[in-house]
Amino acid sequence: MSQNKLHVKKDDTVLVLAGKDKGKTGKVLKAMPAVNRVIVESVNMIKKHQKPGRMGQESGIIEKEAPLHVSNVMLVCSNCKEASRTGKKILEDGTKIRYCKKCGQTIDR
């Protein structure tokens, strides 16, 4: 099974485009390329009823982030502070970088 390439990575700031949390922004906590999903901080919160597993583990209803499909998020550019599409360039030294299609600045550090 081949890994899919995502347009967002861990620690990117994204804008949610669809769903119950449309319009919210947050940081990507985890990217799951095998299933085309991302977990965004404080977005798509679900309640999980949890039993205590071991001694000292707490039980009850916990709130946690559920995965979103990667097509429902758009990267927010750190330079122009707007959600925009990304492109990929290969530099002279052979490294591949992402860039903002609105302002043209590189996104990767």
N, C-alpha and C positions, 0 to 999 in steps of 0.2 A: 504494500500500500504506500503510495507516494504522499509526501507532505505537501499541502497546499501553501502557497505564499499569501500572506495577509497584507493589506495595506496599512495596518496599524500594528504597533509593537507594545510590549509592556512599558508602562510609565508614560505613554502618549496621552494627551488630553483629547477627548473626543466629544462630539455632539451627537445626541440620540435623534435619529430622523423619524422613527416610527415606533408605535406601541404606546403603552400607558404612560411612559416617561418621556414622550416626545418633547424636545426642546431643552432637556437637561444636559449639563456637561459634567464630565467626571474623568478621573484618571483610570487607565486600563490597568487592572490588577493582575490579570492573567490572560494570555492569548492561547487559544487551543486550535492550532492549524489543522489538525486531523479531522475535526468536526465543524470547522468554519465558525467558531464561536469565540466571544470575548466576555470577560467579566469586568464590569465597570463599577467603580466605587460609588456607593449610595444610589445605584440605579437598578431597577427591576428587583426590588426587595421582595422576598417571600418569607412566609412564616413556616418554620419547620418544627414539628413536634418531636422532641428528642428524649429518649430514655437514657438513664444513666448507664454507661457501659462498664466502667471500672470503678473502683473505690475512688472517691474524690471528684468524679466527673459529674457536672451538674445536669439536671434534667429540666424539662419545661419547654416553653415555646420560645425558640430563638429566631431572630430575624437575620437573614443573610442574603447576599447578592446571588441572583441566578444568572446563568449565561444568556447573552444576547447574540443573535446572528450578526456576523460581521458586516453584512450588507445594510444593517440598520444603524450603523454608526459612521460618522465622518470625522476625519482628523481636523483638529483646530490648530492652525498654524501659530507657532510661538512668536513669529515676527509681526504678522499683520492682525493677529487675534481674531481671525475669521475662519469659519469652517470652509475647507476647500478640498478639491481633488488633489491627488498627489501624482507625481511622475517620477520616473527613475532615470538617472543619468549614470554613465560610466565615465569617471574622471581619467585624466592622462596616466595616472599611476595604476589604473586598473580597478580601483575601488568603486563599488556601486553605491550610490546615495539616493535618497528620496528628496524631492523638492516640491515646494508649494506652487501650484499652477496659477494662483492669483498674483503673488508677489515675486515669484521666481527664486526666493531664498531657499537655502538647503535646510532640511528638517533634522537630519542626522547630525550628531555632534562631530 
